[in-house]
Amino acid sequence: MNMVAEKFRLKRKELGLSQKVLSEGICEQSQISKIERGNFMPSADLLFKLSQRLDVPLDYFFNEQIEVPSNLSNFKHLSSRLLDDRNYDDLEYLYKVETDRNTFLSSEDRMYLEWVKLIIDFYKYDLKDKAISSLESMLSKISPKTQVYLKVLNTLSNFYSLVGREQDYESNYSLLMKIYQTKNLDHQEFLFGYIRVRYNYAHYLVFKEKYNEAIQEALETIEFCKSKQTSYQLAPLLILVGNSGEQFLDKEQVKNYYLEARELCKIYGNPLMLMKIENYLKELDNN
């Protein structure tokens, strides 16, 4: 289903309009059905008349940053934090609560829920092959223009790296970077996604024991975060530099990266990461 069809159908349902009521005095009801199935692209004149009845600007149908209304707003907000904290027990509980609500969901929201479930399957239940094959299948069903497509692609990349499918990971990473080059990184969703991809790549380089390259990638991403005035993933990036730099930096330099990360965790309230940093600092002081 294309963006026009998806947004058109959801806005009509949001307003509680039947296809017949929406079409009255404008066009045949069958044309509304064809638009919503993605089988018919209305003329500019017809789309303008329909947009007036739906009370949206024409740009609503074509601009991906004018979002489709979501019934998962609260869930997305909470799940984002739990994913960052790797708290899969609470995430699974929220997932079950949300799926029991039986609310109307857009296809993108349904994909979002499925994406969360597959992350839980991979990390909590060790269903790695199932999660990977399901994510691969999802990609063929999602428009590359949607935000959930980028989430699925990035998660699939991470899973590839964790199971040793390095060629697949590197292919996906290149694709992600090309896609993000076309996005407006002033939009928070795209900005955070881009930073996640770069952090994951730096982490992958550490796994490959390419420590110099990992530090360079992390430092460049840190500078990018600062240029965009965001603290998102800044603490993990600083920790990564500290960990990777133990072979190249003196003890005081490594400690400074941990200390900077600790202050960020205190400011933005990340107790789990703060605990890890305190342990790192104790180990440094004991060596």
VMD Tcl script that draws the C-alpha trace (Angstrom):
set ca {
  {0.00 0.00 0.00}
  {1.46 3.39 -1.00}
  {1.64 6.44 1.25}
  {-1.37 8.17 -0.33}
  {-3.55 5.09 0.08}
  {-2.48 4.50 3.67}
  {-2.90 8.08 4.82}
  {-6.18 8.45 2.95}
  {-7.72 5.35 4.54}
  {-6.55 6.20 8.05}
  {-7.77 9.79 7.94}
  {-11.19 8.65 6.72}
  {-11.47 6.09 9.54}
  {-10.19 8.60 12.08}
  {-13.07 10.93 11.13}
  {-15.57 8.09 11.17}
  {-16.58 8.57 7.54}
  {-17.80 5.74 5.34}
  {-16.52 5.55 1.77}
  {-20.05 6.43 0.61}
  {-20.29 9.57 2.75}
  {-16.81 10.71 1.73}
  {-17.55 10.30 -1.96}
  {-20.95 12.02 -2.00}
  {-21.01 14.92 -4.44}
  {-17.35 14.42 -5.35}
  {-16.84 11.06 -7.06}
  {-18.01 7.45 -7.25}
  {-17.67 5.36 -4.08}
  {-15.71 2.79 -6.10}
  {-12.99 5.40 -6.70}
  {-12.52 5.81 -2.93}
  {-12.14 2.04 -2.62}
  {-9.56 1.97 -5.42}
  {-7.59 4.84 -3.86}
  {-7.43 3.06 -0.49}
  {-6.29 -0.20 -2.08}
  {-3.52 1.65 -3.91}
  {-5.02 0.79 -7.32}
  {-5.90 4.35 -8.38}
  {-4.07 7.65 -8.09}
  {-6.61 10.50 -8.07}
  {-6.11 13.60 -10.15}
  {-4.90 16.75 -8.39}
  {-8.39 18.25 -8.63}
  {-10.11 15.17 -7.15}
  {-7.52 14.80 -4.39}
  {-7.91 18.49 -3.50}
  {-11.70 18.12 -3.13}
  {-11.29 15.00 -1.02}
  {-8.60 16.64 1.14}
  {-11.02 19.49 1.90}
  {-13.63 17.01 3.11}
  {-10.98 15.21 5.18}
  {-9.79 18.60 6.52}
  {-6.11 18.07 5.68}
  {-3.70 19.95 3.39}
  {-2.68 18.28 0.14}
  {0.86 17.98 1.50}
  {-0.46 15.55 4.13}
  {-0.64 12.77 1.53}
  {2.91 13.14 0.22}
  {5.08 14.41 3.07}
  {6.34 11.52 5.24}
  {7.10 13.96 8.05}
  {3.40 14.77 8.35}
  {2.69 11.56 10.17}
  {-0.21 9.17 9.96}
  {-2.14 9.36 13.26}
  {-0.94 6.60 15.55}
  {-2.79 4.77 18.31}
  {0.59 3.55 19.58}
  {2.00 6.93 20.64}
  {2.30 6.09 24.34}
  {3.56 2.59 23.66}
  {6.20 3.89 21.26}
  {7.42 6.42 23.80}
  {7.70 3.84 26.59}
  {9.10 1.07 24.42}
  {11.82 3.35 23.07}
  {13.21 3.87 26.57}
  {12.93 0.18 27.45}
  {14.74 -0.76 24.25}
  {17.56 1.64 25.06}
  {17.80 0.08 28.55}
  {17.53 -3.47 27.12}
  {14.71 -4.11 29.56}
  {12.97 -6.90 27.66}
  {10.85 -8.15 30.60}
  {8.98 -4.85 30.98}
  {8.91 -4.43 27.22}
  {7.18 -7.78 26.81}
  {4.63 -6.85 29.48}
  {3.80 -3.59 27.67}
  {3.62 -5.43 24.37}
  {1.04 -7.86 25.76}
  {-1.00 -5.02 27.25}
  {-1.02 -3.22 23.91}
  {-1.98 -6.27 21.86}
  {-4.85 -7.01 24.27}
  {-6.34 -3.56 23.68}
  {-7.57 -4.50 20.17}
  {-7.49 -0.89 18.97}
  {-7.51 0.04 15.29}
  {-3.93 0.19 14.03}
  {-2.39 1.33 10.79}
  {-0.30 -1.21 8.89}
  {2.82 0.68 10.01}
  {1.76 0.44 13.66}
  {1.08 -3.27 13.28}
  {4.56 -3.68 11.83}
  {5.96 -1.69 14.76}
  {4.38 -4.09 17.23}
  {5.68 -7.08 15.28}
  {9.15 -5.52 15.24}
  {9.09 -5.19 19.05}
  {7.93 -8.80 19.43}
  {10.81 -10.06 17.27}
  {13.34 -8.14 19.34}
  {11.92 -9.82 22.46}
  {12.09 -13.21 20.73}
  {15.72 -12.67 19.74}
  {17.10 -11.42 23.05}
  {14.81 -12.95 25.68}
  {13.92 -16.29 24.14}
  {17.00 -16.86 21.96}
  {14.82 -17.39 18.86}
  {17.50 -15.92 16.65}
  {16.79 -17.69 13.36}
  {13.04 -17.08 13.65}
  {13.51 -13.39 14.44}
  {15.92 -12.87 11.55}
  {13.78 -14.66 8.95}
  {10.67 -12.78 10.13}
  {12.45 -9.41 9.88}
  {13.68 -10.29 6.40}
  {10.09 -11.09 5.42}
  {8.82 -7.83 6.94}
  {11.18 -5.73 4.84}
  {9.51 -6.92 1.64}
  {6.14 -5.72 2.96}
  {7.11 -2.26 4.21}
  {7.60 0.88 2.16}
  {11.24 2.12 2.39}
  {9.79 5.60 2.96}
  {8.34 4.67 6.35}
  {10.13 5.10 9.66}
  {9.45 1.52 10.73}
  {11.34 0.30 7.63}
  {14.50 1.94 8.96}
  {13.96 0.42 12.42}
  {13.51 -3.06 10.97}
  {16.54 -2.69 8.68}
  {18.74 -1.47 11.53}
  {17.60 -4.24 13.89}
  {18.16 -6.85 11.20}
  {21.67 -5.47 10.72}
  {22.38 -5.82 14.44}
  {21.09 -9.38 14.44}
  {23.30 -10.23 11.46}
  {26.37 -8.95 13.31}
  {25.46 -10.90 16.46}
  {25.13 -14.22 14.62}
  {28.28 -13.74 12.56}
  {26.66 -12.84 9.22}
  {29.18 -10.07 8.67}
  {28.71 -9.67 4.92}
  {24.95 -9.23 5.38}
  {25.57 -6.74 8.18}
  {27.94 -4.61 6.12}
  {25.55 -4.66 3.15}
  {22.68 -3.47 5.36}
  {24.87 -0.81 6.99}
  {25.76 0.65 3.58}
  {22.08 0.70 2.62}
  {21.10 2.42 5.87}
  {23.71 5.13 5.41}
  {22.52 5.78 1.85}
  {18.93 6.09 3.03}
  {19.79 8.46 5.87}
  {21.67 10.70 3.46}
  {18.28 11.43 1.85}
  {16.56 12.25 5.16}
  {16.15 15.51 7.02}
  {18.23 14.92 10.14}
  {16.59 17.87 11.87}
  {13.62 15.52 12.27}
  {14.18 13.80 15.64}
  {13.14 10.32 14.52}
  {15.62 10.36 11.63}
  {18.32 12.04 13.73}
  {18.13 9.40 16.48}
  {17.98 6.59 13.93}
  {21.09 7.87 12.16}
  {23.00 8.13 15.45}
  {21.93 4.59 16.38}
  {23.25 3.25 13.09}
  {26.62 4.92 13.56}
  {26.90 3.79 17.19}
  {26.10 0.22 16.15}
  {28.75 0.39 13.44}
  {31.37 1.59 15.95}
  {30.34 -1.30 18.21}
  {30.68 -3.70 15.28}
  {34.22 -2.43 14.62}
  {35.10 -3.15 18.26}
  {33.80 -6.69 17.81}
  {36.08 -6.99 14.76}
  {38.95 -5.71 16.96}
  {39.41 -2.73 14.66}
  {39.88 -0.44 17.63}
  {41.39 2.55 15.83}
  {38.53 2.61 13.33}
  {35.98 2.14 16.12}
  {37.36 5.09 18.08}
  {37.40 7.28 14.96}
  {33.78 6.39 14.15}
  {32.68 6.99 17.75}
  {34.51 10.33 18.02}
  {33.03 11.55 14.73}
  {29.56 10.55 15.93}
  {30.14 12.31 19.25}
  {31.03 15.52 17.40}
  {27.95 15.08 15.23}
  {25.76 14.71 18.35}
  {27.24 17.88 19.80}
  {26.71 19.77 16.53}
  {23.03 18.76 16.64}
  {22.86 19.61 20.35}
  {21.59 16.17 21.33}
  {22.72 13.89 24.13}
  {21.14 10.85 22.47}
  {23.57 7.86 22.64}
  {26.30 10.24 23.76}
  {27.04 8.36 26.99}
  {27.32 4.94 25.25}
  {29.59 6.50 22.62}
  {31.87 7.96 25.30}
  {32.01 4.58 27.05}
  {32.86 2.89 23.77}
  {35.79 5.29 23.25}
  {36.94 4.64 26.81}
  {36.76 0.87 26.40}
  {38.38 0.80 22.99}
  {41.01 3.36 23.88}
  {42.55 1.45 26.77}
  {45.27 0.20 24.42}
  {46.07 3.64 22.97}
  {45.17 6.23 25.60}
  {46.68 6.78 29.02}
  {44.64 5.90 32.10}
  {43.63 9.50 32.79}
  {42.28 10.04 29.27}
  {40.23 6.85 29.47}
  {38.90 7.88 32.88}
  {37.81 11.28 31.53}
  {35.59 9.63 28.92}
  {33.92 7.55 31.65}
  {33.48 10.61 33.87}
  {31.85 12.59 31.08}
  {29.51 9.69 30.39}
  {28.69 9.44 34.11}
  {27.67 13.10 34.27}
  {25.35 12.63 31.30}
  {23.71 9.63 32.96}
  {23.15 11.65 36.12}
  {21.62 14.55 34.19}
  {19.34 12.44 31.99}
  {18.52 9.73 34.50}
  {19.96 6.46 33.26}
  {20.58 4.40 36.44}
  {21.48 1.14 34.67}
  {24.22 2.72 32.59}
  {25.36 4.77 35.58}
  {25.89 1.55 37.54}
  {28.00 0.11 34.70}
  {30.12 3.26 34.54}
  {30.73 3.21 38.29}
  {31.99 -0.37 37.92}
  {34.29 0.68 35.06}
  {35.72 3.47 37.20}
  {36.30 1.13 40.16}
  {38.16 -1.28 37.90}
  {40.31 1.57 36.56}
  {41.17 2.77 40.06}
  {42.05 -0.77 41.16}
  {44.44 -1.38 38.24}
}
mol new
graphics top color blue
foreach p $ca { graphics top sphere $p radius 0.5 }
foreach p [lrange $ca 0 end-1] q [lrange $ca 1 end] { graphics top cylinder $p $q radius 0.2 }
display resetview
